[in-house]
Amino acid sequence: MMSLLRDGWDRFLLYFPLVSMGLLASGTYWLVRSTPPTDGPAVQKVARHEPDYFMRDFSARTFDGQGRLRNEVTGTEARHYPDTRWLEIDAIRVRSFDEQGRMTTATAQRGLTNEDGSELQLMGNAVVVREADAGKTGTTAQRMEYRSEFLHAFLNTERVRSHKPVELVRGKDHFTAERMDFDNVEQSLELKGRVRGTLMPPPDTKP
């Protein structure tokens, strides 16, 4: 099972969260730098859990040196909370392309990212999809899909966790578990609770 899921998780960690966090952190930095300073001495205020700025129906894109789209993050609304320094995004949608043009998408009802972009949380019908791709060697990488009500990615330590039921699909193979802990550095995937899996035989290649 580890060999079946390892490639998909590697690509998810490499292409999706790092990209989306970099875009969002850059947007936060630009907004803060663009805010004009207030006159008079600064008065210390008690931080409350209230947003200090909004972004509505926004879309952030980055391109490579050849003008090709690399990453896109969209949402219906984003709110920045100064007390926690987290950015909350409604209806988050992410598209990411690697150098070979392979696409990874991610969607959720809500997304949360911290100020330095080291953590990403997807909440509510979280779905991450790595589309099938025909490699240069002629082999086809199967479509990978991950579903859960909650996915928590720790980017600096390259870990993805979920304390809620997860569903993993690779091609026609299917796995479910009550909890998950994936460590990309140690190359370990731990499915916890009631784990079920269905492995389909490869198609008959005989003439």
C-alpha positions as CSV (number, residue, x, y, z in Angstrom):
1,M,0.0,0.0,0.0
2,M,2.9,2.4,0.8
3,S,4.3,2.0,-2.8
4,L,0.9,2.8,-4.3
5,L,0.4,6.0,-2.4
6,R,3.9,7.4,-2.0
7,D,4.2,9.1,-5.4
8,G,0.9,10.9,-5.1
9,W,1.6,12.3,-1.7
10,D,5.1,13.4,-2.7
11,R,3.6,15.5,-5.6
12,F,0.8,16.9,-3.4
13,L,3.4,18.1,-0.8
14,L,5.7,19.5,-3.5
15,Y,3.3,21.3,-5.7
16,F,0.1,22.3,-4.0
17,P,0.6,23.7,-0.5
18,L,4.0,25.4,-1.0
19,V,2.6,27.2,-3.9
20,S,-0.6,28.3,-2.4
21,M,1.0,29.4,0.8
22,G,3.6,31.5,-1.0
23,L,0.9,33.3,-3.0
24,L,-1.1,34.0,0.1
25,A,1.8,35.1,2.2
26,S,3.0,37.5,-0.6
27,G,-0.5,39.0,-0.8
28,T,-0.6,39.5,3.0
29,Y,2.8,41.2,2.9
30,W,1.8,43.5,0.1
31,L,-1.4,44.6,1.8
32,V,0.4,45.4,5.0
33,R,3.1,47.4,3.2
34,S,0.4,49.3,1.2
35,T,-1.5,50.4,4.3
36,P,-0.7,54.1,5.1
37,P,0.6,54.7,8.6
38,T,-1.6,56.6,11.0
39,D,-0.5,59.9,12.6
40,G,0.2,60.4,16.3
41,P,1.7,58.0,18.9
42,A,0.8,54.4,18.7
43,V,-1.7,53.2,21.2
44,Q,-1.5,49.5,22.2
45,K,-4.8,47.8,21.8
46,V,-6.1,44.4,23.0
47,A,-6.2,42.1,20.0
48,R,-9.7,40.7,19.3
49,H,-10.6,37.9,16.9
50,E,-11.9,40.3,14.2
51,P,-10.5,40.6,10.7
52,D,-8.5,43.7,9.9
53,Y,-8.9,43.4,6.1
54,F,-10.9,41.5,3.5
55,M,-10.4,40.3,0.0
56,R,-13.5,39.3,-2.0
57,D,-13.8,37.3,-5.2
58,F,-10.0,37.4,-5.6
59,S,-7.7,35.5,-7.8
60,A,-3.9,35.3,-7.5
61,R,-1.7,33.8,-10.3
62,T,2.0,33.2,-10.9
63,F,3.7,32.5,-14.2
64,D,7.1,31.1,-15.2
65,G,9.8,32.8,-17.3
66,Q,8.1,31.6,-20.5
67,G,4.7,33.1,-19.5
68,R,3.1,29.7,-18.6
69,L,0.7,29.6,-15.8
70,R,2.2,27.8,-12.8
71,N,-0.2,28.5,-9.9
72,E,-3.6,30.0,-9.3
73,V,-5.4,30.5,-6.0
74,T,-9.0,31.8,-5.9
75,G,-11.7,32.3,-3.2
76,T,-15.0,34.0,-2.7
77,E,-13.6,35.9,0.4
78,A,-10.4,36.0,2.5
79,R,-10.2,37.4,6.0
80,H,-7.0,38.2,7.9
81,Y,-7.1,38.0,11.7
82,P,-4.3,40.1,13.4
83,D,-4.6,38.2,16.8
84,T,-3.8,34.8,15.3
85,R,-2.1,36.1,12.1
86,W,-4.0,33.5,10.1
87,L,-5.7,34.1,6.7
88,E,-9.0,32.4,6.3
89,I,-10.3,31.8,2.7
90,D,-13.9,30.7,1.8
91,A,-14.4,28.4,-1.2
92,I,-10.7,28.0,-1.7
93,R,-9.6,26.7,-5.1
94,V,-6.1,25.9,-6.2
95,R,-4.5,24.9,-9.5
96,S,-0.8,24.1,-9.7
97,F,1.3,23.0,-12.7
98,D,4.8,21.6,-12.4
99,E,7.6,22.1,-15.0
100,Q,6.2,19.3,-17.1
101,G,2.7,20.8,-17.2
102,R,1.2,18.2,-14.8
103,M,-1.7,19.6,-12.8
104,T,-2.7,19.3,-9.2
105,T,-6.0,20.8,-8.0
106,A,-7.3,21.3,-4.5
107,T,-10.7,22.5,-3.3
108,A,-12.4,23.0,0.1
109,Q,-15.2,25.0,1.7
110,R,-12.6,26.8,3.8
111,G,-8.8,27.2,3.9
112,L,-6.5,28.5,6.7
113,T,-2.9,29.5,6.4
114,N,-0.6,31.1,9.0
115,E,1.6,34.1,8.5
116,D,4.8,32.4,7.4
117,G,3.0,29.9,5.2
118,S,4.3,26.9,7.1
119,E,0.9,25.4,7.8
120,L,-2.2,24.9,5.6
121,Q,-5.6,23.6,6.7
122,L,-8.3,22.5,4.3
123,M,-11.8,22.2,5.9
124,G,-15.1,21.0,4.7
125,N,-15.2,18.6,1.7
126,A,-11.5,18.9,1.1
127,V,-10.4,17.3,-2.2
128,V,-6.9,17.1,-3.7
129,V,-6.5,15.6,-7.1
130,R,-3.4,14.7,-9.1
131,E,-4.5,14.0,-12.7
132,A,-3.2,11.0,-14.6
133,D,-0.2,11.7,-16.7
134,A,1.8,9.8,-19.4
135,G,5.4,10.0,-18.5
136,K,8.4,10.2,-20.9
137,T,9.2,6.5,-20.3
138,G,5.8,5.6,-21.7
139,T,4.3,4.6,-18.3
140,T,1.2,6.4,-17.1
141,A,0.9,7.8,-13.6
142,Q,-2.5,7.0,-12.4
143,R,-4.9,9.6,-11.1
144,M,-4.7,10.2,-7.4
145,E,-7.5,11.6,-5.3
146,Y,-7.7,12.4,-1.5
147,R,-10.9,13.3,0.3
148,S,-11.6,14.3,3.9
149,E,-13.4,16.9,5.9
150,F,-10.1,18.0,7.2
151,L,-6.5,18.0,5.9
152,H,-3.6,19.7,7.8
153,A,-0.3,20.1,6.1
154,F,2.9,21.1,8.0
155,L,5.1,22.3,5.2
156,N,8.4,22.8,7.0
157,T,8.4,19.2,8.3
158,E,6.6,17.8,5.3
159,R,3.8,16.1,7.2
160,V,0.1,15.8,6.4
161,R,-2.4,14.8,9.1
162,S,-6.1,14.3,9.4
163,H,-8.0,13.3,12.6
164,K,-11.2,12.7,10.5
165,P,-12.1,9.9,8.1
166,V,-10.0,9.9,4.9
167,E,-10.6,8.4,1.4
168,L,-7.7,7.7,-0.9
169,V,-8.2,6.6,-4.5
170,R,-5.4,5.6,-6.9
171,G,-6.7,4.6,-10.3
172,K,-9.2,1.9,-9.4
173,D,-7.6,1.1,-6.0
174,H,-9.5,2.5,-3.1
175,F,-8.6,3.0,0.6
176,T,-10.4,4.4,3.6
177,A,-9.3,5.1,7.2
178,E,-10.5,6.9,10.3
179,R,-7.3,9.0,10.7
180,M,-4.1,9.5,8.7
181,D,-0.5,10.6,9.4
182,F,1.8,11.0,6.4
183,D,5.5,11.9,6.9
184,N,7.3,12.6,3.6
185,V,10.7,12.9,5.2
186,E,10.5,9.4,6.7
187,Q,8.5,8.1,3.7
188,S,5.8,6.7,6.0
189,L,2.0,6.6,5.7
190,E,0.0,5.6,8.8
191,L,-3.7,4.9,8.4
192,K,-5.4,4.5,11.7
193,G,-8.7,3.2,13.1
194,R,-10.8,1.0,10.8
195,V,-8.8,0.7,7.6
196,R,-10.2,-0.8,4.5
197,G,-8.7,-1.2,1.0
198,T,-9.6,-2.6,-2.3
199,L,-6.8,-3.4,-4.8
200,M,-7.9,-4.1,-8.4
201,P,-5.7,-6.3,-10.6
202,P,-3.9,-4.6,-13.5
203,P,-5.6,-4.8,-16.9
204,D,-4.8,-7.8,-19.0
205,T,-2.0,-6.8,-21.4
206,K,-2.0,-10.1,-23.4
207,P,-2.6,-9.7,-27.2
